[in-house]
């Protein structure tokens, strides 16, 4: 009888221990689920079209493509490789705005394409997140649309003018919020940098910025680029060797500096 009672007591203790373990597992599961729910609720709402959160972004990048002339096959391969690496180095939340330089008479108050960098899923916690879903969103909503936009902007359009200077003013007014003083701001421009408008044209051998600075035209197109980093992917044009010189590059460095910005890179692309 005593053995039976001891055996029964051991069985009861095991049952209680089993129930306790099951209860602990359920509490942990409920806690993780609640934590994930609260974390998701605390995530800022995203714009459905751009994936941009409300308020400021940590960084703003304006990509500018000059469509006033064609890119040869070597130049296109260079740019494809460049932007493949560019996408992998972006911080989450970076706001990217794409612009094109052409002479079309259209509204230039907004970029031609805009998107914010979402998470890739690599840093996702599998306990309460879906890494595959996050990765798919990065591909379908960010990488693929950006690739299509870049490929389209590398296709030439007919243009009688090349208003490069005016584009800096457009970008300053539409890509960089006034109150984003602590955010990183950058312009990456893909162009031969040969300004050509009735007011000022490099084809007329006018490479002297000091002369431009004295004109009413410069006063009209100048803008605030304070704190903006400018990188130029310099596109070589056949037959323009006498224009695309170090003096030409210096002209643009002085132009940007006069408005508070700084040129950190002028790279001649292959081709």
C-alpha positions, -999 to +999 in steps of 0.1 A: +000+000+000+028+024+009+046+016-024+014+024-043+010+057-025+046+067-032+042+057-069+010+077-071+027+107-055+056+106-080+031+104-108+012+134-095+045+154-091+054+146-127+019+156-139+022+189-120+057+195-134+044+188-169+015+212-165+039+238-151+063+234-181+034+236-206+022+267-188+057+283-190+059+275-227+025+291-233+034+322-213+066+326-233+048+321-266+021+347-255+048+371-243+067+368-276+035+373-296+026+403-275+061+418-278+059+413-316+025+429-317+036+459-297+068+463-317+048+462-349+024+488-335+053+511-326+067+509-361+059+541-380+034+539-408+048+538-443+036+555-474+022+528-496+038+543-528+073+553-516+078+531-484+089+563-467+080+568-430+064+601-419+087+628-408+124+631-415+147+605-430+182+599-418+196+606-453+185+622-485+201+613-519+191+629-552+201+609-583+203+630-614+205+615-649+213+637-680+190+625-708+202+651-733+226+626-749+231+589-752+251+566-730+272+540-750+272+503-740+304+506-719+291+536-700+258+517-693+277+487-680+298+509-657+266+526-644+248+493-638+278+480-618+280+513-599+244+513-589+244+476-580+270+484-553+252+517-544+220+498-534+239+476-509+255+505-491+223+524-483+211+529-447+175+518-440+152+548-443+173+567-468+151+587-491+161+585-528+147+609-553+155+605-591+155+634-615+163+637-652+179+666-671+161+674-703+146+705-719+110+695-717+086+722-705+071+704-675+066+707-638+099+702-620+086+707-585+088+670-577+112+641-586+104+617-614+107+587-590+110+585-552+114+557-528+128+550-493+151+521-485+133+493-466+149+466-444+164+437-463+153+410-439+188+400-430+186+416-395+150+403-389+143+383-357+127+350-369+108+347-335+084+375-342+092+386-378+090+371-413+125+375-429+113+362-463+084+386-464+107+415-455+132+404-482+104+401-508+092+436-500+128+449-504+130+433-538+096+440-552+090+475-537+125+489-538+153+471-558+133+462-589+114+495-593+147+514-587+165+493-613+137+499-638+138+536-632+175+539-636+174+518-668+147+541-682+166+572-673+197+561-691+178+561-724+183+593-743+156+618-751+156+645-777+168+678-762+179+711-777+191+724-743+209+710-713+199+730-682+222+714-656+225+745-634+188+748-631+185+712-618+205+720-587+179+746-578+151+721-584+167+695-562+175+719-534+138+729-533+122+695-536+146+668-524+159+683-491+134+694-465+141+727-449+142+713-413+165+683-422+195+701-409+210+670-392+204+646-421+230+636-446+222+652-480+239+641-512+235+647-550+249+621-574+247+635-609+254+614-641+262+638-669+287+652-693+282+685-673+281+706-705+256+733-697+237+745-727+210+771-724+205+805-741+218+823-710+250+802-706+265+775-727+298+756-724+298+751-761+306+787-765+338+781-745+325+799-714+343+780-686+349+810-663+328+808-632+338+842-620+322+857-651+290+837-645+289+848-608+285+884-620+254+878-641+217+882-633+213+846-646+234+832-618+214+852-592+182+837-606+193+801-606+215+800-575+202+781-545+211+769-510+233+738-510+246+743-475+258+709-461+251+691-494+277+667-508+279+665-546+294+636-565+297+638-603+299+607-625+315+625-655+303+611-688+328+615-716+315+626-750+332+618-783+345+650-799+342+671-767+377+666-754+385+703-757+356+712-735+357+684-709+390+695-693+402+701-658+391+737-662+356+724-669+357+703-637+370+733-617+341+754-630+316+730-614+335+728-582+334+766-579+298+767-589+288+742-561+310+759-535+295+793-542+261+779-531+275+762-499+279+727-512+310+707-517+321+684-545+336+653-530+340+632-562+344+638-599+349+604-615+352+599-653+332+568-661+345+542-684+336+545-721 
